Amino acid sequence: MGIVEEAHNVKILGSGERNIVLAHGFGTDQSVWKNLIPHLLDDNHRVILYDNMGAGTTNPDYFDFQRYSTLEGYAYDLLAILEELQVDSCILVAHSVSAMVGAIASITRPDLFSKIVMLSGSPRYLNDLDYYGGFEQEDLDQLFEAMRSNYKAWCSGFAPLAVGGDMDSVAVQEFSRTLFNMRPDIALSVAQTIFQSDMRQILGLVTVPCHIIQSMKDLAVPVMVSEYLHQNLGGDSVVEVMSSDGHLPQLSSPDVVTPVLLRHIRFDIAG
């Protein structure tokens, strides 16, 4: 196993022809895909899983605060993983921040991605004059302050808001666990990088087909963001808004989300 693979806990399952790469979002790790994996293996895919640097499952000593102060750092990691595994083409299924990470990576190497399936992705979380991202700067400052002052308490409060639905659900417990596994200073740095990011200017440079999927109700991503992505991405794109609630629907509503993800993986956008 190579250095990059080991650092990112890369796992390869199945031996099919088609490579499906699963990329998780903030506060989770590759376990967030557990409901989807068996179906992908049934479809005879080769499934590649990895953890983003900074996830609780990675070595915190490897987290370079400078490198990961922009989303480009994560994009270079993704490209390094694909290079080390000698993947020449894949379908990327990317959740939350990884949707934009995948978009950045695809601008550099469009040949590596036959399509990107974006789940709960957003190019910008802050509201702007002509753009509704869902947050004001004051909201974010309060969020960062809460993380700083008592990380464990913040996790307990944020998890049910992000997941949506029942406070005692398995999905809330699962997200609380992976969130709390992150080292607090790393979690704060990652949250600041993500929530303050603005990727609107690069969307037009993305030429690979993008399947934009999101929940009807999501604390972090208003429904209109999916339409914004659709209008501004440089290549073909398609939008599907699901009846699910929350920012981690693959965890909280797998019965709704799994069939949708499988359909978008199987079928390309009609030309």
FENBELRA-V867050 format. One record per residue. RES is the residue in three letters. SS is DSSP state (helix for helix, strand for strand, loop for the rest). OMEGA is omega as a letter, one per 30 degrees, with the letter a starting at -180 (999 if undefined). Layout:
res->RES ss->SS omega->OMEGA
res->RES ss->SS omega->OMEGA
This chain:
res->MET ss->loop omega->a
res->GLY ss->loop omega->a
res->ILE ss->helix omega->a
res->VAL ss->helix omega->l
res->GLU ss->helix omega->a
res->GLU ss->helix omega->a
res->ALA ss->helix omega->a
res->HIS ss->loop omega->l
res->ASN ss->loop omega->a
res->VAL ss->loop omega->l
res->LYS ss->strand omega->l
res->ILE ss->strand omega->a
res->LEU ss->strand omega->l
res->GLY ss->loop omega->a
res->SER ss->loop omega->a
res->GLY ss->loop omega->a
res->GLU ss->loop omega->a
res->ARG ss->strand omega->l
res->ASN ss->strand omega->l
res->ILE ss->strand omega->l
res->VAL ss->strand omega->a
res->LEU ss->strand omega->a
res->ALA ss->strand omega->a
res->HIS ss->loop omega->a
res->GLY ss->loop omega->a
res->PHE ss->loop omega->l
res->GLY ss->loop omega->l
res->THR ss->loop omega->l
res->ASP ss->loop omega->a
res->GLN ss->helix omega->l
res->SER ss->helix omega->a
res->VAL ss->helix omega->a
res->TRP ss->helix omega->a
res->LYS ss->helix omega->a
res->ASN ss->helix omega->a
res->LEU ss->helix omega->a
res->ILE ss->helix omega->a
res->PRO ss->helix omega->a
res->HIS ss->helix omega->l
res->LEU ss->helix omega->l
res->LEU ss->helix omega->l
res->ASP ss->helix omega->l
res->ASP ss->loop omega->l
res->ASN ss->loop omega->l
res->HIS ss->strand omega->l
res->ARG ss->strand omega->a
res->VAL ss->strand omega->l
res->ILE ss->strand omega->a
res->LEU ss->strand omega->l
res->TYR ss->loop omega->l
res->ASP ss->loop omega->l
res->ASN ss->loop omega->l
res->MET ss->loop omega->a
res->GLY ss->loop omega->l
res->ALA ss->loop omega->a
res->GLY ss->loop omega->a
res->THR ss->loop omega->a
res->THR ss->loop omega->l
res->ASN ss->loop omega->a
res->PRO ss->helix omega->l
res->ASP ss->helix omega->l
res->TYR ss->helix omega->a
res->PHE ss->loop omega->a
res->ASP ss->loop omega->a
res->PHE ss->loop omega->l
res->GLN ss->loop omega->a
res->ARG ss->helix omega->a
res->TYR ss->helix omega->l
res->SER ss->helix omega->l
res->THR ss->loop omega->a
res->LEU ss->loop omega->l
res->GLU ss->helix omega->l
res->GLY ss->helix omega->l
res->TYR ss->helix omega->l
res->ALA ss->helix omega->l
res->TYR ss->helix omega->l
res->ASP ss->helix omega->a
res->LEU ss->helix omega->l
res->LEU ss->helix omega->l
res->ALA ss->helix omega->l
res->ILE ss->helix omega->a
res->LEU ss->helix omega->l
res->GLU ss->helix omega->a
res->GLU ss->helix omega->l
res->LEU ss->loop omega->a
res->GLN ss->loop omega->l
res->VAL ss->loop omega->l
res->ASP ss->loop omega->l
res->SER ss->loop omega->l
res->CYS ss->strand omega->l
res->ILE ss->strand omega->l
res->LEU ss->strand omega->l
res->VAL ss->strand omega->a
res->ALA ss->strand omega->a
res->HIS ss->strand omega->l
res->SER ss->loop omega->a
res->VAL ss->helix omega->a
res->SER ss->helix omega->l
res->ALA ss->helix omega->l
res->MET ss->helix omega->l
res->VAL ss->helix omega->l
res->GLY ss->helix omega->l
res->ALA ss->helix omega->l
res->ILE ss->helix omega->a
res->ALA ss->helix omega->a
res->SER ss->helix omega->l
res->ILE ss->helix omega->l
res->THR ss->helix omega->a
res->ARG ss->loop omega->a
res->PRO ss->helix omega->a
res->ASP ss->helix omega->a
res->LEU ss->helix omega->a
res->PHE ss->strand omega->l
res->SER ss->strand omega->l
res->LYS ss->strand omega->l
res->ILE ss->strand omega->l
res->VAL ss->strand omega->a
res->MET ss->strand omega->l
res->LEU ss->strand omega->l
res->SER ss->loop omega->a
res->GLY ss->loop omega->l
res->SER ss->loop omega->l
res->PRO ss->loop omega->a
res->ARG ss->strand omega->a
res->TYR ss->loop omega->a
res->LEU ss->strand omega->l
res->ASN ss->loop omega->l
res->ASP ss->strand omega->a
res->LEU ss->loop omega->a
res->ASP ss->loop omega->a
res->TYR ss->strand omega->l
res->TYR ss->loop omega->a
res->GLY ss->loop omega->l
res->GLY ss->loop omega->a
res->PHE ss->strand omega->l
res->GLU ss->loop omega->a
res->GLN ss->helix omega->l
res->GLU ss->helix omega->l
res->ASP ss->helix omega->a
res->LEU ss->helix omega->l
res->ASP ss->helix omega->l
res->GLN ss->helix omega->l
res->LEU ss->helix omega->a
res->PHE ss->helix omega->a
res->GLU ss->helix omega->l
res->ALA ss->helix omega->l
res->MET ss->helix omega->a
res->ARG ss->helix omega->a
res->SER ss->helix omega->l
res->ASN ss->loop omega->a
res->TYR ss->helix omega->a
res->LYS ss->helix omega->l
res->ALA ss->helix omega->l
res->TRP ss->helix omega->l
res->CYS ss->helix omega->a
res->SER ss->helix omega->l
res->GLY ss->helix omega->a
res->PHE ss->helix omega->a
res->ALA ss->helix omega->l
res->PRO ss->helix omega->l
res->LEU ss->helix omega->a
res->ALA ss->helix omega->a
res->VAL ss->helix omega->a
res->GLY ss->loop omega->l
res->GLY ss->loop omega->a
res->ASP ss->loop omega->a
res->MET ss->loop omega->a
res->ASP ss->loop omega->a
res->SER ss->loop omega->l
res->VAL ss->helix omega->a
res->ALA ss->helix omega->l
res->VAL ss->helix omega->l
res->GLN ss->helix omega->a
res->GLU ss->helix omega->l
res->PHE ss->helix omega->l
res->SER ss->helix omega->a
res->ARG ss->helix omega->a
res->THR ss->helix omega->l
res->LEU ss->helix omega->a
res->PHE ss->helix omega->l
res->ASN ss->loop omega->l
res->MET ss->loop omega->l
res->ARG ss->loop omega->a
res->PRO ss->helix omega->a
res->ASP ss->helix omega->l
res->ILE ss->helix omega->l
res->ALA ss->helix omega->l
res->LEU ss->helix omega->a
res->SER ss->helix omega->l
res->VAL ss->helix omega->a
res->ALA ss->helix omega->l
res->GLN ss->helix omega->l
res->THR ss->helix omega->a
res->ILE ss->helix omega->a
res->PHE ss->helix omega->l
res->GLN ss->loop omega->a
res->SER ss->loop omega->l
res->ASP ss->strand omega->a
res->MET ss->loop omega->a
res->ARG ss->helix omega->a
res->GLN ss->helix omega->a
res->ILE ss->helix omega->a
res->LEU ss->helix omega->a
res->GLY ss->helix omega->l
res->LEU ss->helix omega->a
res->VAL ss->loop omega->a
res->THR ss->loop omega->a
res->VAL ss->loop omega->l
res->PRO ss->strand omega->a
res->CYS ss->strand omega->l
res->HIS ss->strand omega->a
res->ILE ss->strand omega->a
res->ILE ss->strand omega->l
res->GLN ss->strand omega->l
res->SER ss->strand omega->l
res->MET ss->strand omega->a
res->LYS ss->strand omega->a
res->ASP ss->loop omega->a
res->LEU ss->loop omega->a
res->ALA ss->loop omega->a
res->VAL ss->loop omega->l
res->PRO ss->loop omega->a
res->VAL ss->loop omega->a
res->MET ss->helix omega->l
res->VAL ss->helix omega->l
res->SER ss->helix omega->l
res->GLU ss->helix omega->l
res->TYR ss->helix omega->l
res->LEU ss->helix omega->a
res->HIS ss->helix omega->a
res->GLN ss->helix omega->a
res->ASN ss->helix omega->l
res->LEU ss->loop omega->a
res->GLY ss->loop omega->a
res->GLY ss->loop omega->l
res->ASP ss->loop omega->l
res->SER ss->strand omega->l
res->VAL ss->strand omega->a
res->VAL ss->strand omega->l
res->GLU ss->strand omega->l
res->VAL ss->strand omega->a
res->MET ss->strand omega->l
res->SER ss->strand omega->a
res->SER ss->strand omega->a
res->ASP ss->strand omega->l
res->GLY ss->loop omega->a
res->HIS ss->loop omega->l
res->LEU ss->loop omega->a
res->PRO ss->helix omega->l
res->GLN ss->helix omega->l
res->LEU ss->helix omega->a
res->SER ss->helix omega->a
res->SER ss->loop omega->a
res->PRO ss->helix omega->a
res->ASP ss->helix omega->l
res->VAL ss->helix omega->a
res->VAL ss->helix omega->a
res->THR ss->helix omega->l
res->PRO ss->helix omega->l
res->VAL ss->helix omega->l
res->LEU ss->helix omega->a
res->LEU ss->helix omega->a
res->ARG ss->helix omega->a
res->HIS ss->helix omega->l
res->ILE ss->helix omega->a
res->ARG ss->helix omega->a
res->PHE ss->loop omega->l
res->ASP ss->loop omega->l
res->ILE ss->loop omega->a
res->ALA ss->loop omega->a
res->GLY ss->loop omega->999
